[in-house]
Amino acid sequence: MHGERFVRPPKAEKAHKMKLNRATSAGIMAMIRADQDADARTKAHLLALIRNGGTSADQVNKPSAPRVVTRAEAARQLGRSLRLVDSLARRGLLRRVKLPGQTRALGLRADDVAALVESATVATGEEGKAVA
């Protein structure tokens, strides 16, 4: 298989977002900080829940799917042709992203393109042409 299949995550039930006024949340946070029985990790987790309205810190920063760029955008970022981008994808240096049930790729993973640009920039010491 030439690409990575994009699997849409299952729909989750909408979580109820906590809404506290500033004084109430400040009071609860002060009580959590003053609690001598709770360890630092538990305190940090509870404080993050209050700050983020009931959503844990790891859920707030977790991306749901890989960012995708088109072949043309990848070629522009690399400073090379579409033909070379296709060759890099065939060789596995760039991963294609496909939607379920589709045969054609939606695009390429943006993090793969960025990593390739970065590695080429470090190797050549310049930002001109990124890939040989």
N, CA, C and O atoms as CSV, one atom per row, in Angstrom:
chain,resi,resn,atom,element,x,y,z
A,1,MET,N,N,0.849,-1.179,0.000
A,1,MET,CA,C,0.000,0.000,0.000
A,1,MET,C,C,0.891,1.236,0.000
A,1,MET,O,O,1.872,1.289,0.741
A,2,HIS,N,N,0.559,2.238,-0.828
A,2,HIS,CA,C,1.393,3.426,-0.971
A,2,HIS,C,C,1.070,4.536,-0.017
A,2,HIS,O,O,1.789,5.535,0.003
A,3,GLY,N,N,0.055,4.426,0.756
A,3,GLY,CA,C,-0.286,5.549,1.623
A,3,GLY,C,C,-0.934,5.097,2.898
A,3,GLY,O,O,-1.296,3.935,3.082
A,4,GLU,N,N,-1.061,6.036,3.741
A,4,GLU,CA,C,-1.675,5.789,5.029
A,4,GLU,C,C,-3.147,6.159,4.907
A,4,GLU,O,O,-3.471,7.252,4.443
A,5,ARG,N,N,-4.024,5.281,5.307
A,5,ARG,CA,C,-5.459,5.549,5.230
A,5,ARG,C,C,-5.867,6.477,6.367
A,5,ARG,O,O,-5.476,6.278,7.517
A,6,PHE,N,N,-6.647,7.479,6.036
A,6,PHE,CA,C,-7.176,8.393,7.043
A,6,PHE,C,C,-8.465,7.796,7.567
A,6,PHE,O,O,-9.413,7.583,6.811
A,7,VAL,N,N,-8.498,7.530,8.852
A,7,VAL,CA,C,-9.688,6.955,9.465
A,7,VAL,C,C,-10.324,8.034,10.326
A,7,VAL,O,O,-9.711,8.550,11.260
A,8,ARG,N,N,-11.553,8.358,9.995
A,8,ARG,CA,C,-12.257,9.383,10.755
A,8,ARG,C,C,-12.572,8.829,12.145
A,8,ARG,O,O,-13.135,7.740,12.263
A,9,PRO,N,N,-12.208,9.579,13.213
A,9,PRO,CA,C,-12.477,9.086,14.559
A,9,PRO,C,C,-13.980,8.999,14.813
A,9,PRO,O,O,-14.749,9.795,14.274
A,10,PRO,N,N,-14.403,8.027,15.639
A,10,PRO,CA,C,-15.835,7.909,15.910
A,10,PRO,C,C,-16.345,9.154,16.618
A,10,PRO,O,O,-15.625,9.796,17.383
A,11,LYS,N,N,-17.603,9.480,16.347
A,11,LYS,CA,C,-18.188,10.654,16.982
A,11,LYS,C,C,-18.358,10.390,18.472
A,11,LYS,O,O,-18.969,9.403,18.881
A,12,ALA,N,N,-17.816,11.276,19.254
A,12,ALA,CA,C,-17.946,11.150,20.697
A,12,ALA,C,C,-19.145,11.974,21.153
A,12,ALA,O,O,-19.536,12.951,20.516
A,13,GLU,N,N,-19.703,11.554,22.257
A,13,GLU,CA,C,-20.794,12.337,22.804
A,13,GLU,C,C,-20.246,13.678,23.231
A,13,GLU,O,O,-19.123,13.767,23.726
A,14,LYS,N,N,-21.024,14.713,23.044
A,14,LYS,CA,C,-20.569,16.031,23.441
A,14,LYS,C,C,-20.421,16.089,24.953
A,14,LYS,O,O,-21.352,15.804,25.706
A,15,ALA,N,N,-19.228,16.464,25.367
A,15,ALA,CA,C,-18.977,16.579,26.797
A,15,ALA,C,C,-19.551,17.904,27.284
A,15,ALA,O,O,-19.510,18.917,26.586
A,16,HIS,N,N,-20.074,17.867,28.469
A,16,HIS,CA,C,-20.609,19.087,29.059
A,16,HIS,C,C,-19.453,19.948,29.527
A,16,HIS,O,O,-18.652,19.512,30.353
A,17,LYS,N,N,-19.356,21.147,29.019
A,17,LYS,CA,C,-18.269,22.040,29.385
A,17,LYS,C,C,-18.652,22.796,30.653
A,17,LYS,O,O,-19.701,23.436,30.723
A,18,MET,N,N,-17.776,22.706,31.654
A,18,MET,CA,C,-18.039,23.398,32.918
A,18,MET,C,C,-17.947,24.905,32.696
A,18,MET,O,O,-17.106,25.394,31.943
A,19,LYS,N,N,-18.827,25.615,33.367
A,19,LYS,CA,C,-18.764,27.067,33.337
A,19,LYS,C,C,-18.846,27.558,34.767
A,19,LYS,O,O,-19.881,27.438,35.421
A,20,LEU,N,N,-17.749,28.110,35.243
A,20,LEU,CA,C,-17.721,28.676,36.588
A,20,LEU,C,C,-17.353,30.145,36.471
A,20,LEU,O,O,-16.581,30.543,35.598
A,21,ASN,N,N,-17.924,30.946,37.374
A,21,ASN,CA,C,-17.485,32.333,37.326
A,21,ASN,C,C,-16.078,32.430,37.912
A,21,ASN,O,O,-15.612,31.505,38.577
A,22,ARG,N,N,-15.419,33.528,37.668
A,22,ARG,CA,C,-14.020,33.688,38.032
A,22,ARG,C,C,-13.768,33.506,39.526
A,22,ARG,O,O,-12.790,32.870,39.918
A,23,ALA,N,N,-14.642,34.057,40.357
A,23,ALA,CA,C,-14.453,33.968,41.807
A,23,ALA,C,C,-14.577,32.521,42.295
A,23,ALA,O,O,-13.806,32.081,43.148
A,24,THR,N,N,-15.551,31.785,41.747
A,24,THR,CA,C,-15.738,30.390,42.152
A,24,THR,C,C,-14.536,29.548,41.752
A,24,THR,O,O,-14.025,28.775,42.562
A,25,SER,N,N,-14.077,29.689,40.506
A,25,SER,CA,C,-12.932,28.889,40.071
A,25,SER,C,C,-11.674,29.274,40.842
A,25,SER,O,O,-10.860,28.403,41.150
A,26,ALA,N,N,-11.493,30.549,41.161
A,26,ALA,CA,C,-10.329,30.979,41.950
A,26,ALA,C,C,-10.380,30.377,43.352
A,26,ALA,O,O,-9.349,29.974,43.889
A,27,GLY,N,N,-11.561,30.315,43.944
A,27,GLY,CA,C,-11.707,29.726,45.275
A,27,GLY,C,C,-11.399,28.238,45.269
A,27,GLY,O,O,-10.704,27.740,46.154
A,28,ILE,N,N,-11.916,27.526,44.269
A,28,ILE,CA,C,-11.657,26.084,44.172
A,28,ILE,C,C,-10.167,25.839,43.929
A,28,ILE,O,O,-9.586,24.925,44.515
A,29,MET,N,N,-9.555,26.641,43.076
A,29,MET,CA,C,-8.130,26.481,42.803
A,29,MET,C,C,-7.296,26.724,44.061
A,29,MET,O,O,-6.317,26.018,44.302
A,30,ALA,N,N,-7.673,27.705,44.853
A,30,ALA,CA,C,-6.954,27.989,46.099
A,30,ALA,C,C,-7.073,26.816,47.070
A,30,ALA,O,O,-6.107,26.470,47.751
A,31,MET,N,N,-8.262,26.201,47.135
A,31,MET,CA,C,-8.440,25.042,48.018
A,31,MET,C,C,-7.592,23.861,47.546
A,31,MET,O,O,-7.003,23.156,48.365
A,32,ILE,N,N,-7.527,23.643,46.245
A,32,ILE,CA,C,-6.731,22.541,45.716
A,32,ILE,C,C,-5.255,22.767,46.027
A,32,ILE,O,O,-4.561,21.848,46.461
A,33,ARG,N,N,-4.778,23.988,45.806
A,33,ARG,CA,C,-3.369,24.292,46.093
A,33,ARG,C,C,-3.039,24.108,47.575
A,33,ARG,O,O,-1.936,23.678,47.915
A,34,ALA,N,N,-3.985,24.430,48.454
A,34,ALA,CA,C,-3.755,24.344,49.902
A,34,ALA,C,C,-3.881,22.919,50.441
A,34,ALA,O,O,-3.445,22.651,51.560
A,35,ASP,N,N,-4.459,22.015,49.682
A,35,ASP,CA,C,-4.661,20.642,50.140
A,35,ASP,C,C,-3.309,19.959,50.353
A,35,ASP,O,O,-2.511,19.839,49.423
A,36,GLN,N,N,-3.065,19.518,51.575
A,36,GLN,CA,C,-1.783,18.898,51.910
A,36,GLN,C,C,-1.758,17.399,51.588
A,36,GLN,O,O,-0.685,16.802,51.510
A,37,ASP,N,N,-2.925,16.796,51.404
A,37,ASP,CA,C,-2.986,15.359,51.143
A,37,ASP,C,C,-2.793,15.006,49.660
A,37,ASP,O,O,-2.390,13.885,49.348
A,38,ALA,N,N,-3.068,15.920,48.762
A,38,ALA,CA,C,-2.961,15.647,47.324
A,38,ALA,C,C,-1.526,15.867,46.853
A,38,ALA,O,O,-0.867,16.821,47.264
A,39,ASP,N,N,-1.053,14.977,45.990
A,39,ASP,CA,C,0.298,15.148,45.447
A,39,ASP,C,C,0.288,16.197,44.334
A,39,ASP,O,O,-0.774,16.623,43.880
A,40,ALA,N,N,1.472,16.605,43.904
A,40,ALA,CA,C,1.601,17.689,42.926
A,40,ALA,C,C,0.954,17.333,41.587
A,40,ALA,O,O,0.359,18.191,40.935
A,41,ARG,N,N,1.070,16.068,41.177
A,41,ARG,CA,C,0.505,15.655,39.890
A,41,ARG,C,C,-1.022,15.750,39.904
A,41,ARG,O,O,-1.627,16.231,38.946
A,42,THR,N,N,-1.636,15.291,40.987
A,42,THR,CA,C,-3.092,15.354,41.105
A,42,THR,C,C,-3.560,16.807,41.118
A,42,THR,O,O,-4.546,17.159,40.470
A,43,LYS,N,N,-2.841,17.641,41.862
A,43,LYS,CA,C,-3.199,19.068,41.908
A,43,LYS,C,C,-3.123,19.699,40.522
A,43,LYS,O,O,-4.023,20.433,40.113
A,44,ALA,N,N,-2.045,19.408,39.808
A,44,ALA,CA,C,-1.872,19.979,38.464
A,44,ALA,C,C,-2.991,19.526,37.538
A,44,ALA,O,O,-3.504,20.316,36.746
A,45,HIS,N,N,-3.373,18.245,37.636
A,45,HIS,CA,C,-4.447,17.718,36.795
A,45,HIS,C,C,-5.777,18.408,37.110
A,45,HIS,O,O,-6.499,18.811,36.199
A,46,LEU,N,N,-6.097,18.542,38.390
A,46,LEU,CA,C,-7.360,19.186,38.780
A,46,LEU,C,C,-7.381,20.653,38.373
A,46,LEU,O,O,-8.404,21.152,37.904
A,47,LEU,N,N,-6.260,21.347,38.547
A,47,LEU,CA,C,-6.197,22.757,38.153
A,47,LEU,C,C,-6.373,22.911,36.640
A,47,LEU,O,O,-7.034,23.843,36.181
A,48,ALA,N,N,-5.781,21.994,35.868
A,48,ALA,CA,C,-5.935,22.045,34.408
A,48,ALA,C,C,-7.385,21.797,34.013
A,48,ALA,O,O,-7.891,22.433,33.088
A,49,LEU,N,N,-8.063,20.872,34.709
A,49,LEU,CA,C,-9.472,20.617,34.421
A,49,LEU,C,C,-10.314,21.870,34.653
A,49,LEU,O,O,-11.200,22.182,33.858
A,50,ILE,N,N,-10.044,22.569,35.718
A,50,ILE,CA,C,-10.812,23.785,36.019
A,50,ILE,C,C,-10.511,24.861,34.980
A,50,ILE,O,O,-11.426,25.510,34.474
A,51,ARG,N,N,-9.226,25.053,34.660
A,51,ARG,CA,C,-8.853,26.077,33.680
A,51,ARG,C,C,-9.430,25.805,32.296
A,51,ARG,O,O,-9.807,26.739,31.589
A,52,ASN,N,N,-9.502,24.533,31.905
A,52,ASN,CA,C,-9.950,24.165,30.560
A,52,ASN,C,C,-11.427,23.827,30.487
A,52,ASN,O,O,-11.878,23.262,29.491
A,53,GLY,N,N,-12.173,24.151,31.494
A,53,GLY,CA,C,-13.615,23.937,31.461
A,53,GLY,C,C,-14.034,22.482,31.481
A,53,GLY,O,O,-15.038,22.125,30.864
A,54,GLY,N,N,-13.286,21.626,32.177
A,54,GLY,CA,C,-13.652,20.223,32.304
A,54,GLY,C,C,-12.957,19.305,31.321
A,54,GLY,O,O,-13.188,18.096,31.329
A,55,THR,N,N,-12.111,19.861,30.478
A,55,THR,CA,C,-11.366,19.058,29.517
A,55,THR,C,C,-9.941,18.920,30.032
A,55,THR,O,O,-9.323,19.910,30.424
A,56,SER,N,N,-9.417,17.697,30.033
A,56,SER,CA,C,-8.056,17.513,30.539
A,56,SER,C,C,-7.055,18.145,29.589
A,56,SER,O,O,-7.348,18.344,28.410
A,57,ALA,N,N,-5.875,18.461,30.102
A,57,ALA,CA,C,-4.857,19.161,29.316
A,57,ALA,C,C,-4.429,18.350,28.099
A,57,ALA,O,O,-4.182,18.931,27.042
A,58,ASP,N,N,-4.330,16.993,28.215
A,58,ASP,CA,C,-3.905,16.211,27.062
A,58,ASP,C,C,-4.965,16.191,25.969
A,58,ASP,O,O,-4.627,16.052,24.794
A,59,GLN,N,N,-6.249,16.327,26.332
A,59,GLN,CA,C,-7.298,16.354,25.320
A,59,GLN,C,C,-7.323,17.682,24.583
A,59,GLN,O,O,-7.698,17.732,23.412
A,60,VAL,N,N,-6.930,18.758,25.251
A,60,VAL,CA,C,-6.936,20.087,24.634
A,60,VAL,C,C,-5.883,20.161,23.536
A,60,VAL,O,O,-6.150,20.725,22.475
A,61,ASN,N,N,-4.682,19.602,23.763
A,61,ASN,CA,C,-3.577,19.736,22.826
A,61,ASN,C,C,-3.457,18.592,21.833
A,61,ASN,O,O,-2.559,18.611,20.991
A,62,LYS,N,N,-4.337,17.590,21.904
A,62,LYS,CA,C,-4.226,16.420,21.049
A,62,LYS,C,C,-4.850,16.687,19.678
A,62,LYS,O,O,-6.045,16.967,19.583
A,63,PRO,N,N,-4.040,16.599,18.612
A,63,PRO,CA,C,-4.627,16.779,17.283
A,63,PRO,C,C,-5.459,15.564,16.902
A,63,PRO,O,O,-5.112,14.438,17.260
A,64,SER,N,N,-6.553,15.779,16.181
A,64,SER,CA,C,-7.442,14.678,15.851
A,64,SER,C,C,-6.979,13.912,14.609
A,64,SER,O,O,-7.232,12.712,14.503
A,65,ALA,N,N,-6.318,14.571,13.683
A,65,ALA,CA,C,-5.881,13.912,12.458
A,65,ALA,C,C,-4.635,14.629,11.951
A,65,ALA,O,O,-4.398,15.786,12.298
A,66,PRO,N,N,-3.842,13.946,11.131
A,66,PRO,CA,C,-2.644,14.600,10.612
A,66,PRO,C,C,-3.015,15.746,9.665
A,66,PRO,O,O,-3.999,15.661,8.930
A,67,ARG,N,N,-2.224,16.807,9.694
A,67,ARG,CA,C,-2.436,17.922,8.784
A,67,ARG,C,C,-1.959,17.475,7.404
A,67,ARG,O,O,-0.931,16.809,7.279
A,68,VAL,N,N,-2.698,17.840,6.391
A,68,VAL,CA,C,-2.426,17.379,5.028
A,68,VAL,C,C,-2.116,18.580,4.135
A,68,VAL,O,O,-2.765,19.623,4.219
A,69,VAL,N,N,-1.102,18.404,3.275
A,69,VAL,CA,C,-0.795,19.426,2.266
A,69,VAL,C,C,-0.915,18.778,0.890
A,69,VAL,O,O,-0.748,17.567,0.743
A,70,THR,N,N,-1.201,19.590,-0.099
A,70,THR,CA,C,-1.315,19.087,-1.468
A,70,THR,C,C,0.079,18.804,-2.032
A,70,THR,O,O,1.088,19.231,-1.471
A,71,ARG,N,N,0.115,18.082,-3.140
A,71,ARG,CA,C,1.384,17.814,-3.813
A,71,ARG,C,C,2.050,19.123,-4.230
A,71,ARG,O,O,3.262,19.289,-4.095
A,72,ALA,N,N,1.238,20.048,-4.738
A,72,ALA,CA,C,1.777,21.330,-5.201
A,72,ALA,C,C,2.385,22.122,-4.042
A,72,ALA,O,O,3.446,22.729,-4.184
A,73,GLU,N,N,1.700,22.110,-2.895
A,73,GLU,CA,C,2.221,22.821,-1.726
A,73,GLU,C,C,3.510,22.174,-1.231
A,73,GLU,O,O,4.448,22.872,-0.846
A,74,ALA,N,N,3.559,20.844,-1.241
A,74,ALA,CA,C,4.780,20.135,-0.836
A,74,ALA,C,C,5.930,20.493,-1.774
A,74,ALA,O,O,7.051,20.735,-1.329
A,75,ALA,N,N,5.643,20.526,-3.072
A,75,ALA,CA,C,6.674,20.878,-4.053
A,75,ALA,C,C,7.174,22.301,-3.823
A,75,ALA,O,O,8.373,22.564,-3.908
A,76,ARG,N,N,6.259,23.210,-3.533
A,76,ARG,CA,C,6.650,24.601,-3.265
A,76,ARG,C,C,7.530,24.685,-2.023
A,76,ARG,O,O,8.548,25.377,-2.038
A,77,GLN,N,N,7.153,23.986,-0.940
A,77,GLN,CA,C,7.938,24.017,0.291
A,77,GLN,C,C,9.327,23.415,0.098
A,77,GLN,O,O,10.307,23.881,0.679
A,78,LEU,N,N,9.392,22.373,-0.727
A,78,LEU,CA,C,10.674,21.714,-0.979
A,78,LEU,C,C,11.502,22.428,-2.045
A,78,LEU,O,O,12.702,22.183,-2.174
A,79,GLY,N,N,10.862,23.305,-2.801
A,79,GLY,CA,C,11.573,23.996,-3.876
A,79,GLY,C,C,11.875,23.082,-5.039
A,79,GLY,O,O,12.870,23.273,-5.738
A,80,ARG,N,N,11.025,22.083,-5.259
A,80,ARG,CA,C,11.248,21.098,-6.303
A,80,ARG,C,C,9.976,20.873,-7.117
A,80,ARG,O,O,8.964,21.538,-6.896
A,81,SER,N,N,10.034,19.937,-8.055
A,81,SER,CA,C,8.917,19.685,-8.967
A,81,SER,C,C,7.906,18.697,-8.375
A,81,SER,O,O,8.194,17.986,-7.413
A,82,LEU,N,N,6.709,18.677,-8.984
A,82,LEU,CA,C,5.691,17.694,-8.605
A,82,LEU,C,C,6.193,16.275,-8.858
A,82,LEU,O,O,5.883,15.350,-8.107
A,83,ARG,N,N,6.966,16.120,-9.918
A,83,ARG,CA,C,7.497,14.805,-10.262
A,83,ARG,C,C,8.400,14.265,-9.155
A,83,ARG,O,O,8.335,13.082,-8.820
A,84,LEU,N,N,9.250,15.138,-8.583
A,84,LEU,CA,C,10.119,14.699,-7.502
A,84,LEU,C,C,9.302,14.380,-6.247
A,84,LEU,O,O,9.613,13.426,-5.534
A,85,VAL,N,N,8.266,15.167,-5.974
A,85,VAL,CA,C,7.394,14.901,-4.821
A,85,VAL,C,C,6.748,13.526,-4.974
A,85,VAL,O,O,6.681,12.761,-4.012
A,86,ASP,N,N,6.276,13.214,-6.175
A,86,ASP,CA,C,5.689,11.896,-6.416
A,86,ASP,C,C,6.725,10.788,-6.214
A,86,ASP,O,O,6.412,9.732,-5.664
A,87,SER,N,N,7.945,11.032,-6.655
A,87,SER,CA,C,9.017,10.055,-6.486
A,87,SER,C,C,9.325,9.842,-4.998
A,87,SER,O,O,9.528,8.708,-4.565
A,88,LEU,N,N,9.359,10.916,-4.227
A,88,LEU,CA,C,9.616,10.802,-2.789
A,88,LEU,C,C,8.498,10.028,-2.092
A,88,LEU,O,O,8.753,9.265,-1.161
A,89,ALA,N,N,7.269,10.226,-2.544
A,89,ALA,CA,C,6.137,9.494,-1.970
A,89,ALA,C,C,6.224,8.007,-2.319
A,89,ALA,O,O,5.950,7.154,-1.475
A,90,ARG,N,N,6.606,7.696,-3.566
A,90,ARG,CA,C,6.764,6.285,-3.964
A,90,ARG,C,C,7.857,5.594,-3.156
A,90,ARG,O,O,7.742,4.416,-2.820
A,91,ARG,N,N,8.928,6.347,-2.845
A,91,ARG,CA,C,10.042,5.774,-2.076
A,91,ARG,C,C,9.742,5.707,-0.581
A,91,ARG,O,O,10.508,5.117,0.181
A,92,GLY,N,N,8.622,6.313,-0.155
A,92,GLY,CA,C,8.245,6.247,1.255
A,92,GLY,C,C,8.770,7.378,2.120
A,92,GLY,O,O,8.583,7.366,3.336
A,93,LEU,N,N,9.429,8.359,1.504
A,93,LEU,CA,C,9.925,9.497,2.281
A,93,LEU,C,C,8.808,10.462,2.650
A,93,LEU,O,O,8.896,11.175,3.650
A,94,LEU,N,N,7.766,10.478,1.842
A,94,LEU,CA,C,6.567,11.266,2.129
A,94,LEU,C,C,5.386,10.299,2.157
A,94,LEU,O,O,5.200,9.511,1.230
A,95,ARG,N,N,4.585,10.362,3.229
A,95,ARG,CA,C,3.433,9.458,3.330
A,95,ARG,C,C,2.190,10.129,2.775
A,95,ARG,O,O,1.881,11.275,3.101
A,96,ARG,N,N,1.485,9.392,1.931
A,96,ARG,CA,C,0.221,9.875,1.374
A,96,ARG,C,C,-0.897,9.632,2.376
A,96,ARG,O,O,-0.853,8.678,3.153
A,97,VAL,N,N,-1.898,10.502,2.350
A,97,VAL,CA,C,-3.068,10.351,3.216
A,97,VAL,C,C,-4.269,10.090,2.325
A,97,VAL,O,O,-4.544,10.855,1.400
A,98,LYS,N,N,-4.988,8.999,2.607
A,98,LYS,CA,C,-6.163,8.632,1.824
A,98,LYS,C,C,-7.385,8.597,2.720
A,98,LYS,O,O,-7.306,8.207,3.884
A,99,LEU,N,N,-8.504,9.003,2.173
A,99,LEU,CA,C,-9.773,8.893,2.893
A,99,LEU,C,C,-10.326,7.487,2.706
A,99,LEU,O,O,-10.051,6.853,1.687
A,100,PRO,N,N,-11.094,6.989,3.661
A,100,PRO,CA,C,-11.670,5.648,3.524
A,100,PRO,C,C,-12.497,5.532,2.250
A,100,PRO,O,O,-13.289,6.420,1.932
A,101,GLY,N,N,-12.310,4.430,1.521
A,101,GLY,CA,C,-13.068,4.195,0.304
A,101,GLY,C,C,-12.523,4.901,-0.926
A,101,GLY,O,O,-13.082,4.754,-2.013
A,102,GLN,N,N,-11.457,5.655,-0.782
A,102,GLN,CA,C,-10.876,6.391,-1.900
A,102,GLN,C,C,-9.623,5.687,-2.391
A,102,GLN,O,O,-8.891,5.097,-1.597
A,103,THR,N,N,-9.371,5.743,-3.682
A,103,THR,CA,C,-8.147,5.164,-4.212
A,103,THR,C,C,-7.057,6.217,-4.353
A,103,THR,O,O,-5.873,5.912,-4.209
A,104,ARG,N,N,-7.449,7.450,-4.633
A,104,ARG,CA,C,-6.468,8.527,-4.759
A,104,ARG,C,C,-6.164,9.134,-3.402
A,104,ARG,O,O,-7.007,9.165,-2.506
A,105,ALA,N,N,-4.949,9.611,-3.279
A,105,ALA,CA,C,-4.534,10.242,-2.027
A,105,ALA,C,C,-5.127,11.638,-1.932
A,105,ALA,O,O,-5.262,12.338,-2.935
A,106,LEU,N,N,-5.476,12.031,-0.725
A,106,LEU,CA,C,-5.971,13.374,-0.453
A,106,LEU,C,C,-4.821,14.368,-0.518
A,106,LEU,O,O,-4.995,15.507,-0.951
A,107,GLY,N,N,-3.665,13.937,-0.092
A,107,GLY,CA,C,-2.477,14.783,-0.081
A,107,GLY,C,C,-1.370,14.072,0.663
A,107,GLY,O,O,-1.363,12.846,0.765
A,108,LEU,N,N,-0.434,14.847,1.181
A,108,LEU,CA,C,0.713,14.307,1.894
A,108,LEU,C,C,0.708,14.844,3.321
A,108,LEU,O,O,0.188,15.927,3.589
A,109,ARG,N,N,1.291,14.077,4.223
A,109,ARG,CA,C,1.361,14.521,5.618
A,109,ARG,C,C,2.276,15.735,5.719
A,109,ARG,O,O,3.417,15.699,5.260
A,110,ALA,N,N,1.774,16.803,6.317
A,110,ALA,CA,C,2.536,18.044,6.438
A,110,ALA,C,C,3.775,17.855,7.305
A,110,ALA,O,O,4.811,18.464,7.038
A,111,ASP,N,N,3.685,17.020,8.338
A,111,ASP,CA,C,4.849,16.818,9.206
A,111,ASP,C,C,5.981,16.098,8.469
A,111,ASP,O,O,7.152,16.341,8.761
A,112,ASP,N,N,5.653,15.213,7.515
A,112,ASP,CA,C,6.680,14.558,6.703
A,112,ASP,C,C,7.397,15.574,5.820
A,112,ASP,O,O,8.621,15.546,5.694
A,113,VAL,N,N,6.624,16.471,5.211
A,113,VAL,CA,C,7.211,17.499,4.341
A,113,VAL,C,C,8.113,18.415,5.169
A,113,VAL,O,O,9.227,18.738,4.759
A,114,ALA,N,N,7.620,18.830,6.339
A,114,ALA,CA,C,8.406,19.715,7.200
A,114,ALA,C,C,9.694,19.035,7.660
A,114,ALA,O,O,10.747,19.672,7.706
A,115,ALA,N,N,9.619,17.749,7.999
A,115,ALA,CA,C,10.806,17.018,8.436
A,115,ALA,C,C,11.825,16.910,7.300
A,115,ALA,O,O,13.029,17.022,7.527
A,116,LEU,N,N,11.338,16.694,6.090
A,116,LEU,CA,C,12.233,16.587,4.936
A,116,LEU,C,C,12.892,17.936,4.642
A,116,LEU,O,O,14.082,17.990,4.331
A,117,VAL,N,N,12.136,19.009,4.738
A,117,VAL,CA,C,12.699,20.353,4.534
A,117,VAL,C,C,13.750,20.625,5.599
A,117,VAL,O,O,14.833,21.124,5.295
A,118,GLU,N,N,13.431,20.298,6.848
A,118,GLU,CA,C,14.357,20.540,7.960
A,118,GLU,C,C,15.640,19.730,7.804
A,118,GLU,O,O,16.733,20.267,7.988
A,119,SER,N,N,15.524,18.451,7.469
A,119,SER,CA,C,16.717,17.609,7.337
A,119,SER,C,C,17.581,18.077,6.168
A,119,SER,O,O,18.808,18.050,6.258
A,120,ALA,N,N,16.960,18.499,5.089
A,120,ALA,CA,C,17.719,18.977,3.936
A,120,ALA,C,C,18.369,20.320,4.241
A,120,ALA,O,O,19.487,20.581,3.799
A,121,THR,N,N,17.679,21.173,4.993
A,121,THR,CA,C,18.231,22.475,5.360
A,121,THR,C,C,19.433,22.284,6.270
A,121,THR,O,O,20.444,22.969,6.112
A,122,VAL,N,N,19.338,21.363,7.218
A,122,VAL,CA,C,20.450,21.090,8.115
A,122,VAL,C,C,21.623,20.495,7.343
A,122,VAL,O,O,22.776,20.851,7.587
A,123,ALA,N,N,21.326,19.581,6.403
A,123,ALA,CA,C,22.377,18.915,5.640
A,123,ALA,C,C,23.114,19.880,4.712
A,123,ALA,O,O,24.336,19.807,4.579
A,124,THR,N,N,22.370,20.782,4.072
A,124,THR,CA,C,23.005,21.699,3.113
A,124,THR,C,C,23.434,23.009,3.756
A,124,THR,O,O,24.291,23.712,3.221
A,125,GLY,N,N,22.842,23.341,4.901
A,125,GLY,CA,C,23.179,24.588,5.558
A,125,GLY,C,C,22.541,25.803,4.936
A,125,GLY,O,O,22.913,26.931,5.259
A,126,GLU,N,N,21.586,25.598,4.048
A,126,GLU,CA,C,20.906,26.718,3.405
A,126,GLU,C,C,19.440,26.376,3.203
A,126,GLU,O,O,19.033,25.219,3.311
A,127,GLU,N,N,18.654,27.404,2.906
A,127,GLU,CA,C,17.227,27.180,2.753
A,127,GLU,C,C,16.777,27.171,1.299
A,127,GLU,O,O,15.575,27.225,1.040
A,128,GLY,N,N,17.666,27.106,0.373
A,128,GLY,CA,C,17.309,27.116,-1.041
A,128,GLY,C,C,16.591,25.848,-1.436
A,128,GLY,O,O,15.481,25.586,-0.973
A,129,LYS,N,N,17.209,25.070,-2.278
A,129,LYS,CA,C,16.633,23.797,-2.716
A,129,LYS,C,C,16.798,22.793,-1.586
A,129,LYS,O,O,17.908,22.576,-1.098
A,130,ALA,N,N,15.698,22.183,-1.171
A,130,ALA,CA,C,15.739,21.347,0.020
A,130,ALA,C,C,16.106,19.909,-0.236
A,130,ALA,O,O,16.688,19.276,0.646
A,131,VAL,N,N,15.800,19.356,-1.395
A,131,VAL,CA,C,16.015,17.938,-1.635
A,131,VAL,C,C,16.762,17.750,-2.939
A,131,VAL,O,O,16.450,18.385,-3.946
A,132,ALA,N,N,17.743,16.880,-2.911
A,132,ALA,CA,C,18.522,16.627,-4.135
A,132,ALA,C,C,17.894,15.515,-4.948
A,132,ALA,O,O,18.407,15.161,-6.010
